[in-house]
Amino acid sequence: MSQVEASAEAGAYWSSNNETPFWLKTNQFGAVPDRTTSGVVQASVRRNYVFYDSLSARPRKLDWSAGVSPVGIYNKDNRFEFVLPEAHASVRFKRVELWAGRRREVMGLGDTTFSSGFYAMSGNSLPVPKVQIGTVGFTPLKFTRNFIAVHAGFAHGWFNADYIQGVRLHQKFLYLRFGKNKSKVYAGLNHNVLWAGHSDYLKEHPELAVNGELPSSWSIYPNVVFAFTSKKWFEKNGYGAFDSYRVGNHLGSYDIAFETTVGKYRLFAYHQHPFEDVSSMLFKNIPDGLYGINLKLNGKPGRFAITHLTLEFLSTKDQSGSEFYIPGSKYQGADNYFNHTQYSEGWSYQGRTVGTPFISPGKDMDQSKLSNYRYFPNNRVNMWYLGIQGKAGRLLTLSLRGSYSRNFGTPGADFDPPRGQFSSVLGAQYLLPRGRNLSIIARVATDQGDVFTRRTGGYIGIRKDW
């Protein structure tokens, strides 16, 4: 990898009904417009870490990196929009780094290149600006003779949105890898919390906030980090039972994975188990979660060869039962993934889902078939996904993503009958001969079903890499 990398791309999106198809905009870090026809110009410049100095023939313990990726969007309504999905700087000492800004990232164990989208943080929305300290990838622990490696991070972010101001984001994750040869086992978790904030709409609900203000004192930060309660603090400061249960909106996933090499292939199997409250943290919502298998070809491709194959199944149907109050149980059900009573737009940022894109905001769905008032009117889903990438010779890369989902609404607001949705995208990237890293890119996508409006669209563009 070069120390400095750069790219520039220009292209246009179109669709049959002026709405961008699902697989053209999904997991693109908020850089693809919702509406078409649109012209897009984007660029990226990045300085990477250098871990080994070839001039001195010694490891480089201290280094820095930075990146910026501006995007300009011009749509047919003669409106120009500037988006900045990436702008960050970082410094590292050995394998520990501190970084600040917006950075493209996902959170969890899985196929980072061809997944349908990780459960808790998929890269579907604009990255949240934050400050994070953590490891640079998996870092082997020498005292275990490198048998155990750790990947961890602790972050504070600013989650401001149009509907509520002053919202903070707390994030942390810890993953362990066991093994150092052909086979490895992974396990860990991530924890995300929205907390603090103030808004006029909260003034209409005194049972949820005090004069429109949610608890924001830094003295309750341990409650946020460790997800425990301190009723005396909340009662003393006038906050009600809602906050005394748990301050903020908590969610995340437990993850496990297995990796091995079989002949010319690398096999990676993984599971992400979601949680939003105590019941799901104690696995009362089994079998919910993302299940995946990724197969990567390690050998040299021939005239035509498949290089990546990913199969996934997502279920969010159980949610610890369909009823919030369960007689005889000390735990609640009806977890209602990604929705939240205080944060009315839930686990979304700048209008897009932060986690799996198959829990979609109502604004992106077919409005003629909606009656649920929640921001996410459909979070009970069974979804099957196939992703394939292959190469034809040295110059042409082909890819296919397809998903089919059965959608059941939310706890207490079921779709009757359930709604089916098929979405797909076929893509091609052709590296021009003697074009000095100049490529032509084309994609065609379609949505057919009862969740989104039916549409077909595409993208064509030209890209230059340095």
BELJO-V674931 format. One record per residue. N is the residue number from 1. RES is the residue in three letters. SS is DSSP state (helix for helix, strand for strand, loop for the rest). PHI is phi in radians with two decimals (NA if undefined). Layout:
N;RES;SS;PHI, N;RES;SS;PHI
//
This chain:
1;MET;loop;NA, 2;SER;loop;-1.21, 3;GLN;loop;-1.13, 4;VAL;strand;-2.09, 5;GLU;strand;-2.19, 6;ALA;strand;-2.58, 7;SER;strand;-2.66, 8;ALA;strand;-2.50, 9;GLU;strand;-2.56, 10;ALA;strand;-2.37, 11;GLY;strand;-2.93, 12;ALA;strand;-2.49, 13;TYR;strand;-1.93, 14;TRP;strand;-2.52, 15;SER;strand;-2.71, 16;SER;loop;-1.29, 17;ASN;loop;-2.28, 18;ASN;loop;1.23, 19;GLU;strand;-1.98, 20;THR;loop;-1.16, 21;PRO;loop;-1.02, 22;PHE;helix;-0.92, 23;TRP;helix;-1.40, 24;LEU;helix;-1.45, 25;LYS;helix;-1.87, 26;THR;loop;-1.25, 27;ASN;loop;1.00, 28;GLN;loop;-1.93, 29;PHE;loop;0.99, 30;GLY;loop;1.29, 31;ALA;loop;-1.58, 32;VAL;loop;-1.90, 33;PRO;loop;-1.21, 34;ASP;loop;-1.30, 35;ARG;strand;-2.00, 36;THR;loop;-2.21, 37;THR;loop;-1.40, 38;SER;strand;-2.44, 39;GLY;strand;-1.76, 40;VAL;strand;-2.30, 41;VAL;strand;-2.18, 42;GLN;strand;-2.47, 43;ALA;strand;-2.51, 44;SER;strand;-2.63, 45;VAL;strand;-2.32, 46;ARG;strand;-2.48, 47;ARG;strand;-1.85, 48;ASN;loop;-1.60, 49;TYR;loop;-1.11, 50;VAL;loop;-2.01, 51;PHE;loop;-1.63, 52;TYR;strand;-2.37, 53;ASP;strand;-1.53, 54;SER;loop;-1.21, 55;LEU;loop;-1.24, 56;SER;loop;-1.63, 57;ALA;loop;0.99, 58;ARG;strand;-2.42, 59;PRO;strand;-1.09, 60;ARG;loop;-1.74, 61;LYS;loop;-1.31, 62;LEU;strand;-2.03, 63;ASP;strand;-2.77, 64;TRP;strand;-2.41, 65;SER;strand;-2.52, 66;ALA;strand;-2.82, 67;GLY;strand;-2.77, 68;VAL;strand;-2.54, 69;SER;strand;-2.44, 70;PRO;strand;-1.34, 71;VAL;strand;-2.32, 72;GLY;strand;-1.94, 73;ILE;strand;-2.14, 74;TYR;strand;-2.20, 75;ASN;strand;-1.81, 76;LYS;loop;-1.24, 77;ASP;loop;-1.46, 78;ASN;loop;1.10, 79;ARG;loop;-1.99, 80;PHE;strand;-1.89, 81;GLU;strand;-2.25, 82;PHE;strand;-1.88, 83;VAL;strand;-2.18, 84;LEU;strand;-2.20, 85;PRO;strand;-1.28, 86;GLU;strand;-2.62, 87;ALA;strand;-2.86, 88;HIS;strand;-2.61, 89;ALA;strand;-2.51, 90;SER;strand;-2.61, 91;VAL;strand;-2.36, 92;ARG;strand;-2.30, 93;PHE;strand;-2.18, 94;LYS;loop;0.98, 95;ARG;loop;-1.91, 96;VAL;strand;-1.97, 97;GLU;strand;-2.27, 98;LEU;strand;-2.19, 99;TRP;strand;-2.37, 100;ALA;strand;-2.49, 101;GLY;strand;2.09, 102;ARG;strand;-1.86, 103;ARG;loop;-2.42, 104;ARG;loop;-1.13, 105;GLU;loop;-2.77, 106;VAL;loop;-2.11, 107;MET;strand;-2.35, 108;GLY;loop;2.43, 109;LEU;loop;-1.82, 110;GLY;loop;2.97, 111;ASP;loop;-1.37, 112;THR;loop;-1.26, 113;THR;loop;-1.67, 114;PHE;loop;-2.31, 115;SER;loop;-1.24, 116;SER;loop;-1.25, 117;GLY;loop;2.35, 118;PHE;loop;-1.15, 119;TYR;loop;-1.11, 120;ALA;loop;-1.48, 121;MET;strand;-2.65, 122;SER;loop;-1.85, 123;GLY;loop;1.45, 124;ASN;loop;-1.45, 125;SER;loop;-1.86, 126;LEU;loop;-0.98, 127;PRO;loop;-1.09, 128;VAL;loop;-1.43, 129;PRO;loop;-1.13, 130;LYS;strand;-2.78, 131;VAL;strand;-2.09, 132;GLN;strand;-2.43, 133;ILE;strand;-2.03, 134;GLY;strand;-3.14, 135;THR;strand;-1.56, 136;VAL;loop;-1.58, 137;GLY;loop;1.14, 138;PHE;loop;-1.38, 139;THR;strand;-1.95, 140;PRO;strand;-1.12, 141;LEU;loop;-1.67, 142;LYS;helix;-1.11, 143;PHE;helix;-1.21, 144;THR;helix;-1.76, 145;ARG;loop;1.00, 146;ASN;loop;1.17, 147;PHE;loop;-1.23, 148;ILE;strand;-1.94, 149;ALA;strand;-2.19, 150;VAL;strand;-2.18, 151;HIS;strand;-2.24, 152;ALA;strand;-2.52, 153;GLY;strand;-2.77, 154;PHE;strand;-2.45, 155;ALA;strand;-2.42, 156;HIS;strand;-2.21, 157;GLY;strand;-2.27, 158;TRP;strand;-2.04, 159;PHE;loop;-1.83, 160;ASN;loop;-1.03, 161;ALA;loop;-2.41, 162;ASP;loop;-1.13, 163;TYR;loop;-1.50, 164;ILE;loop;-2.67, 165;GLN;strand;-1.93, 166;GLY;loop;1.33, 167;VAL;loop;-1.34, 168;ARG;strand;-1.91, 169;LEU;strand;-2.05, 170;HIS;strand;-1.94, 171;GLN;strand;-2.39, 172;LYS;strand;-2.68, 173;PHE;strand;-2.64, 174;LEU;strand;-2.54, 175;TYR;strand;-2.29, 176;LEU;strand;-2.06, 177;ARG;strand;-2.12, 178;PHE;strand;-2.02, 179;GLY;loop;2.02, 180;LYS;loop;-2.50, 181;ASN;loop;-1.90, 182;LYS;loop;-1.28, 183;SER;loop;-2.03, 184;LYS;strand;-2.46, 185;VAL;strand;-2.09, 186;TYR;strand;-2.15, 187;ALA;strand;-2.75, 188;GLY;strand;2.96, 189;LEU;strand;-2.68, 190;ASN;strand;-2.28, 191;HIS;strand;-2.36, 192;ASN;strand;-2.23, 193;VAL;strand;-2.40, 194;LEU;strand;-1.61, 195;TRP;strand;-2.60, 196;ALA;loop;1.18, 197;GLY;loop;2.09, 198;HIS;strand;-2.59, 199;SER;loop;-2.81, 200;ASP;helix;-1.14, 201;TYR;helix;-1.15, 202;LEU;helix;-1.27, 203;LYS;helix;-1.12, 204;GLU;loop;-1.40, 205;HIS;loop;-2.30, 206;PRO;loop;-1.08, 207;GLU;loop;-1.29, 208;LEU;loop;-1.84, 209;ALA;loop;-2.73, 210;VAL;strand;-1.77, 211;ASN;loop;0.92, 212;GLY;loop;1.40, 213;GLU;strand;-1.89, 214;LEU;loop;-1.59, 215;PRO;loop;-0.93, 216;SER;loop;-2.35, 217;SER;loop;-1.15, 218;TRP;helix;-1.18, 219;SER;helix;-1.18, 220;ILE;helix;-1.70, 221;TYR;helix;-0.96, 222;PRO;helix;-1.02, 223;ASN;helix;-1.09, 224;VAL;helix;-1.22, 225;VAL;helix;-1.17, 226;PHE;helix;-1.78, 227;ALA;loop;0.98, 228;PHE;loop;-1.97, 229;THR;loop;-1.93, 230;SER;loop;-2.51, 231;LYS;helix;-1.07, 232;LYS;helix;-1.08, 233;TRP;helix;-1.13, 234;PHE;helix;-1.20, 235;GLU;helix;-1.16, 236;LYS;helix;-1.13, 237;ASN;loop;-1.73, 238;GLY;loop;1.52, 239;TYR;loop;-1.52, 240;GLY;loop;-1.67, 241;ALA;helix;-1.13, 242;PHE;helix;-1.05, 243;ASP;helix;-1.40, 244;SER;helix;-1.24, 245;TYR;helix;-1.27, 246;ARG;loop;-2.97, 247;VAL;loop;-1.37, 248;GLY;loop;1.56, 249;ASN;strand;-1.86, 250;HIS;strand;-1.82, 251;LEU;strand;-2.85, 252;GLY;strand;3.02, 253;SER;strand;-2.68, 254;TYR;strand;-1.57, 255;ASP;strand;-2.22, 256;ILE;strand;-2.36, 257;ALA;strand;-2.75, 258;PHE;strand;-2.38, 259;GLU;strand;-2.28, 260;THR;strand;-2.68, 261;THR;strand;-1.92, 262;VAL;strand;-2.13, 263;GLY;loop;1.07, 264;LYS;loop;-1.57, 265;TYR;strand;-1.99, 266;ARG;strand;-1.81, 267;LEU;strand;-1.84, 268;PHE;strand;-2.31, 269;ALA;strand;-2.01, 270;TYR;strand;-2.65, 271;HIS;strand;-2.52, 272;GLN;strand;-2.05, 273;HIS;strand;-1.78, 274;PRO;strand;-1.38, 275;PHE;strand;-2.47, 276;GLU;loop;-2.35, 277;ASP;loop;-2.68, 278;VAL;helix;-1.09, 279;SER;helix;-1.06, 280;SER;helix;-1.32, 281;MET;helix;-1.16, 282;LEU;loop;-1.72, 283;PHE;loop;1.14, 284;LYS;loop;-1.30, 285;ASN;loop;-1.81, 286;ILE;loop;-1.02, 287;PRO;loop;-1.81, 288;ASP;loop;-1.02, 289;GLY;strand;2.46, 290;LEU;strand;-1.81, 291;TYR;strand;-2.04, 292;GLY;strand;-2.55, 293;ILE;strand;-2.34, 294;ASN;strand;-2.12, 295;LEU;strand;-2.10, 296;LYS;strand;-2.12, 297;LEU;strand;-1.40, 298;ASN;loop;-1.65, 299;GLY;loop;-1.36, 300;LYS;loop;-1.32, 301;PRO;loop;-1.23, 302;GLY;loop;-1.61, 303;ARG;loop;-1.07, 304;PHE;strand;-2.43, 305;ALA;strand;-2.62, 306;ILE;strand;-1.39, 307;THR;strand;-1.81, 308;HIS;strand;-2.41, 309;LEU;strand;-2.43, 310;THR;strand;-2.23, 311;LEU;strand;-2.09, 312;GLU;strand;-2.42, 313;PHE;strand;-2.32, 314;LEU;strand;-2.08, 315;SER;strand;-2.25, 316;THR;loop;-2.26, 317;LYS;loop;-1.45, 318;ASP;loop;-1.25, 319;GLN;loop;0.95, 320;SER;loop;1.08, 321;GLY;loop;1.78, 322;SER;loop;-1.53, 323;GLU;loop;-1.95, 324;PHE;loop;-1.18, 325;TYR;strand;-1.63, 326;ILE;loop;-1.90, 327;PRO;loop;-0.98, 328;GLY;loop;1.40, 329;SER;loop;-2.05, 330;LYS;loop;-1.55, 331;TYR;loop;-1.97, 332;GLN;strand;-1.68, 333;GLY;loop;-1.90, 334;ALA;loop;0.85, 335;ASP;loop;-1.03, 336;ASN;loop;0.95, 337;TYR;loop;-0.84, 338;PHE;loop;1.28, 339;ASN;loop;-1.46, 340;HIS;loop;-2.68, 341;THR;loop;-1.30, 342;GLN;loop;-1.35, 343;TYR;loop;-1.60, 344;SER;loop;-1.15, 345;GLU;loop;-1.76, 346;GLY;loop;0.92, 347;TRP;loop;-1.49, 348;SER;strand;-2.29, 349;TYR;strand;-2.44, 350;GLN;loop;0.93, 351;GLY;loop;1.50, 352;ARG;strand;-2.24, 353;THR;strand;-1.11, 354;VAL;loop;-1.35, 355;GLY;loop;-1.58, 356;THR;loop;-0.93, 357;PRO;loop;-1.23, 358;PHE;loop;-1.45, 359;ILE;loop;-1.82, 360;SER;loop;-1.73, 361;PRO;loop;-1.07, 362;GLY;helix;-1.03, 363;LYS;helix;-1.14, 364;ASP;helix;-1.58, 365;MET;loop;-1.70, 366;ASP;loop;-1.18, 367;GLN;helix;-1.13, 368;SER;helix;-1.24, 369;LYS;helix;-2.05, 370;LEU;loop;-1.96, 371;SER;loop;-2.39, 372;ASN;loop;-1.39, 373;TYR;loop;-1.51, 374;ARG;loop;-1.18, 375;TYR;loop;-1.06, 376;PHE;loop;-1.90, 377;PRO;loop;-1.39, 378;ASN;loop;-2.52, 379;ASN;loop;-2.14, 380;ARG;loop;-1.88, 381;VAL;strand;-2.38, 382;ASN;strand;-2.04, 383;MET;strand;-2.36, 384;TRP;strand;-2.01, 385;TYR;strand;-2.40, 386;LEU;strand;-2.28, 387;GLY;strand;-2.26, 388;ILE;strand;-2.32, 389;GLN;strand;-2.31, 390;GLY;strand;-2.55, 391;LYS;strand;-2.17, 392;ALA;strand;-1.91, 393;GLY;loop;1.26, 394;ARG;loop;-1.61, 395;LEU;loop;-1.88, 396;LEU;strand;-1.94, 397;THR;strand;-1.96, 398;LEU;strand;-2.04, 399;SER;strand;-2.55, 400;LEU;strand;-2.47, 401;ARG;strand;-2.18, 402;GLY;strand;-2.48, 403;SER;strand;-2.45, 404;TYR;strand;-2.27, 405;SER;strand;-2.27, 406;ARG;strand;-1.88, 407;ASN;strand;-2.07, 408;PHE;strand;-2.09, 409;GLY;strand;1.48, 410;THR;strand;-2.17, 411;PRO;loop;-0.99, 412;GLY;loop;1.50, 413;ALA;strand;-2.46, 414;ASP;strand;-1.28, 415;PHE;strand;-1.38, 416;ASP;strand;-2.31, 417;PRO;strand;-1.44, 418;PRO;strand;-1.01, 419;ARG;strand;-1.95, 420;GLY;strand;-1.66, 421;GLN;strand;-2.59, 422;PHE;strand;-1.99, 423;SER;strand;-2.42, 424;SER;strand;-2.69, 425;VAL;strand;-2.58, 426;LEU;strand;-1.98, 427;GLY;strand;-2.20, 428;ALA;strand;-2.51, 429;GLN;strand;-2.30, 430;TYR;strand;-1.98, 431;LEU;strand;-1.45, 432;LEU;loop;-1.12, 433;PRO;loop;-1.06, 434;ARG;loop;0.98, 435;GLY;loop;-1.61, 436;ARG;loop;0.91, 437;ASN;loop;1.10, 438;LEU;strand;-1.82, 439;SER;strand;-2.21, 440;ILE;strand;-1.82, 441;ILE;strand;-2.11, 442;ALA;strand;-2.45, 443;ARG;strand;-2.45, 444;VAL;strand;-2.26, 445;ALA;strand;-2.32, 446;THR;strand;-2.53, 447;ASP;strand;-2.17, 448;GLN;strand;-2.36, 449;GLY;strand;2.81, 450;ASP;loop;-2.04, 451;VAL;loop;-1.76, 452;PHE;loop;-1.76, 453;THR;loop;-1.13, 454;ARG;loop;-1.33, 455;ARG;strand;-2.80, 456;THR;strand;-2.36, 457;GLY;strand;-2.73, 458;GLY;strand;-2.84, 459;TYR;strand;-2.49, 460;ILE;strand;-2.39, 461;GLY;strand;-2.74, 462;ILE;strand;-2.26, 463;ARG;strand;-2.30, 464;LYS;strand;-2.19, 465;ASP;strand;-2.02, 466;TRP;loop;-2.14
//
